[in-house]
Structure formats: C-alpha cells, structure tokens
Amino acid sequence: MIPFFYVLIADGSSDRSLVPIVSWAIRQVQAKASLAPPKFIVRGGQSIDETLRDAISSYRPDLVFVHRDAEGIPRNSRRREIPSQHAVVPVIPVRMTEASLTA
C-alpha cells in the first residue's frame, strides 16, 4: 500500500497540535490508510497562495490542509483566503487552536 501523505500549512508553530487531529480525521474516513509522516509548514509572512504553490511543487502531497484561526473574523471571510482547488482542505477553528486544546 502506498502511504498517504499530507501537508499542513499553519499560521504559527503552536498549530503543530493540529497534526494528530488531522491524522485522526483522515483515519475516520479511511481506516486502513497508511499515513506517511506529514509535512508541517509555518507560512510566516508568506502569502497562503505562495506557500500552497511551494508546498505542492516541493512535496507533491495527496492533500494539503490550510489552517487559519478565525481570530474574530467571520468564517466565510477566512474561507475566502484559502484557494478553492482540488486536494486543498481549509481548517478554520472558531477558537484559537491552542485555546481549544487546553480548555
């Protein structure tokens, strides 16, 4: 079986806590999936479009998850920041990830 490989593009390093959650979600959909270790990318000051392009060309993942915290901005506005394209999955928690996981 060919391992399933994904990339998680995040706002900051503390969003690494999403990796096990994303892996769990994939296994809920495909229980027998063999997951390759994911690539975690902090985009820093780079635009989402540029980071996404770089990630796809460099790593050739099966899926790319793009994380954006809502930070008080309406969910639909955050969703529009993430390109709608094949194999790109938006991840937009309503609360900051760190707060959600420690609450």
ChimeraX attribute file (.defattr): number of C-alpha atoms within 10 A of each C-alpha:
attribute: neighborCount
match mode: 1-to-1
recipient: residues
	/A:1	6
	/A:2	8
	/A:3	11
	/A:4	15
	/A:5	18
	/A:6	25
	/A:7	23
	/A:8	27
	/A:9	25
	/A:10	23
	/A:11	19
	/A:12	13
	/A:13	12
	/A:14	11
	/A:15	20
	/A:16	18
	/A:17	12
	/A:18	18
	/A:19	18
	/A:20	11
	/A:21	11
	/A:22	16
	/A:23	16
	/A:24	13
	/A:25	12
	/A:26	16
	/A:27	14
	/A:28	11
	/A:29	9
	/A:30	10
	/A:31	10
	/A:32	10
	/A:33	16
	/A:34	13
	/A:35	14
	/A:36	12
	/A:37	13
	/A:38	17
	/A:39	15
	/A:40	18
	/A:41	19
	/A:42	17
	/A:43	17
	/A:44	13
	/A:45	8
	/A:46	11
	/A:47	11
	/A:48	20
	/A:49	12
	/A:50	10
	/A:51	19
	/A:52	23
	/A:53	11
	/A:54	12
	/A:55	19
	/A:56	17
	/A:57	10
	/A:58	9
	/A:59	12
	/A:60	13
	/A:61	17
	/A:62	14
	/A:63	16
	/A:64	22
	/A:65	20
	/A:66	24
	/A:67	24
	/A:68	24
	/A:69	18
	/A:70	19
	/A:71	13
	/A:72	10
	/A:73	10
	/A:74	10
	/A:75	15
	/A:76	10
	/A:77	10
	/A:78	18
	/A:79	17
	/A:80	10
	/A:81	14
	/A:82	20
	/A:83	14
	/A:84	11
	/A:85	7
	/A:86	9
	/A:87	12
	/A:88	18
	/A:89	16
	/A:90	19
	/A:91	20
	/A:92	19
	/A:93	14
	/A:94	15
	/A:95	13
	/A:96	15
	/A:97	19
	/A:98	13
	/A:99	8
	/A:100	10
	/A:101	10
	/A:102	6
	/A:103	5
